[in-house]
Amino acid sequence: MPHRLLLALLLLAAPLAAHSAPRTGPLRVLFLGHTSEHHDSGTFHPLLMRAWGREAIYLDYETSPAVLTPARLADYDAVLLYANHDRIAPEQAQALLDFVAAGGGYVPVHSASFCFRNHAEAVRLVGGQFKSHGTGVFKPVFTQPDHPILQGLREYETWDETYVHHQLTNDRDTLMERIEGDHHEPWSWTRTHGQGRIFYTASGHDERTWANEDFQKLLRNGLRWAVGDARRATWEAFLA
């Protein structure tokens, strides 16, 4: 086989090989935030570290999409996105798409559904895009209380932004809804991309939601689900 053809085949196979065998040990998560005080990711990162550290869920915090490279993503089981990044470079978007397709987990939270608006596939990866919002105190309703992500959780009431979405994909599995009159807004959902899993929730504007223990458990359970059954099993065996 010609050398150049062999090299091309190896490069194509590389993203799949990164997750061909489950990792062992702690779950490692890339938390991609931003530097703005609006949606204060810099405060909520240590909050999750304190909440999850004893369970060996370790988060590395970054604020630029420039970290979305194949080499960097190979170190992680999942990406958690909570930020306001309007644009993403094509190579960064492709690295994220390949990471998830190869089995990596993706957990976009709240404003993540308005990130990367210049790249249609990155928007579709979330499963929908933020369109508008009001504000208020409300309680999202569980539509699938037996789903693994909702196990051990209560329907939580907090002040938050009342997100409305558009560009919703048809392959989402809705777990929670925000009900306003006769309107049922999809609020938290899952979907898949290749071998990977995505969990999204619209909750999370500020500390009134982030400090809620049930919201923290929701993110934890969503992360556990998103990394896949095989990786979750090796992590749980490590904790045992």
N, C-alpha and C positions, 0 to 999 in steps of 0.2 A: 504494500500500500504506500503511495507517495507520502513523503514526510508532511507536506502541507495539509493533505487531506486528513491524515491521522491527527495532527494538531487541532484542526478544526473540529473534528469529532470529539476530542477530549475536552475542548472548551465548551461545546454544547452540553456535554454530560456533566460538567462541573457543578452547576446549580443543583441538579438532582442528587449528586453524590454527597453534597453537604449534609443532607438529612436522610441518607439511605439507611443508616443504622441509628437507633435512638441513643441519645447521650445518656450519661449517668450523672449523679450528683445533683447539686442545686439547680433550680430553674434560673436561667440567666435571661434578663429582659433588657432591651434597649428602650429607654424612656426618652422619646423625642419631644422636647418642649420648645420653648422660645424665650426671648429675653424681655418680653412685654409684661407689665404688671396686670394687663387685662388677660384674664384666664391665667392665674398665677401659678404656672407649672413649677417654678422654682421653689415654691412653698409646699406644693402637694407632693413633690418627689420625696422629701424626707418624711412626710407623713406616712406615705406608703411603705417606706423603708422600715419605719418603726412598727407598722402594723403587720408587715409580712416577713421581716427579717428572721424571726424565730422559726419560720417554716421554710427557711432556705430558699426564698425567692429574692434574688439579688437584682437590683436595677442599676444600670449605668445611665447617667443623665447627660444628655446632649441637647444643644439648642439650634443646630443647623442641619438641614437636609443633606449637607455635604457628607455626613457620616454614612449615608445610605450607599455603600459600596459592597460588592460581593465579598471582598476580603473581611470587611468589618462585620457584616451581617452573619458571616460564617461562625462568629463567636456566640451567637444568641439562639435561644429557643423561640423568642417572640419579640415583636415590636409593639410598644404602647405609644400611641400618638395622641398628645393633648397640646394643641398649639394653634397658632394662626399663621401658617405659612401659605401665602397665596399661590406661589409658584414652585415648581420642581423641575430640575433639569432632566432631560430625557434619559440620561444614563442613570440618574438616581431613581427615577420612576421604574425603569426596567430592572434595576437591582432589587427594589422592593417587590415588584411583581414576581420576579424569579424566586426570591426568597420564600414567598408564600406558596407559590406553585410547587416548590420542592418540599413543602411540609412545614414551613415555619408558621407560627401563630401571628395574628395581627389583631390588635385591640385598639381601634380608634374611638376616642371618647369626646363627646360633646362637640366642641368647635372643630374637631378633626373632620367633620362632615362638610366643612367649608374650606378645607385645605386643598392645595394642588389643583386649583381650578383650571389651569392651563393644560391639564393632561386628562383626557377623557377616561382612559383606562385606570388611572389612579383614583378618579372619582368613583368609577364603577366598582372598584375593589371594596370600597366601604359598603356599597349597596344602596346609597342614596346621598343626596346633597341637601344641606341646610338651605332653606328658602327665606324664612322670616320667623320672627318671634315676638311675643309679648312677655310678660312676667307674671308670677303669681305663686301662691302656695297650692300644691296639688300632690296627689298620690298616684303614680303610674300603677296600672292594674296588670296583674299577671294574667297572661292568656294561656300559658302552658306551665302551671305550677309544678308539674312533675318533671320538667326538664332539669338535667343535671346542674345547669347554671343557677337555677332558682332554688335548689335544695338548701334548706336551713335558713332561708331568707324570709323576711316579712315585707309586705308592701309598705314602703317608706314614704312619708310625707315631708317635703321640704320646700322652701322657696327656691325657685329655679326659673330659667328662661323657658318659655313654652314653645319649643321648637316645632316648626312645620317644615316638612321635607318635600323635595321633588326629585325627579330623575331616579325614582325608586326602581330597583331591579325586580324582576318577577321570580327570582330564585331565593328570596329571603325567607327565613323562618322566624316569624315575629313572636317574641317572648313576652313583651310588655307593650301596653298602649296608654296613651294619654287621652282621656275621654273628656270632651268639652261639649256639652249638649248632645247633639246627635253625631258629632264628629269623633271618630276613633283614629287618632294619629299614631302610626307605628313609632314606638319609642326605643325599644331595645330589640335587636335581632341578631341572627347568625346567618352566615352563608359560607360557601366554600369556593376556593379558587385552586384548581389543580388538586394537589394533595394537601393543601393548607386550609386552615379554618380561620374565619373572621368573626369576632364578636364586637358589636357596636352598641353603645348606649348614648342617648341624647342628654342624659343627666350630667351635671357637673359644672355649672357656671362658676360657683365660688365655694367658700369654706362651709356655707350652710348645708351644702350637699356633701362635699368631700369629707367633712368631719362625721358624717352619719355612718355608723358601723355597718348598717345593712348595705349602704352604697359601697363601702370598702369591700365587703364580702362579695358583692355582685361583681366587682372588678376582678377580685381574686378568683372567683368561680369561673368567670368568663375567660380568664387567662389559663386556668387549669384545663378548661375544655379546648381552648384554641391550640394548645401545644400538641394535642392529639393523644389518643389512648396509650400508645406505646411509650411516649415520653413521660406522660403522667405516671405510668406504672413504675418506670425507673426512678423517678423523683420520689414517689411514695415509698419505694423500697429503700431508698437512701435515708428517708426520715425515720423508718421503722427501727 
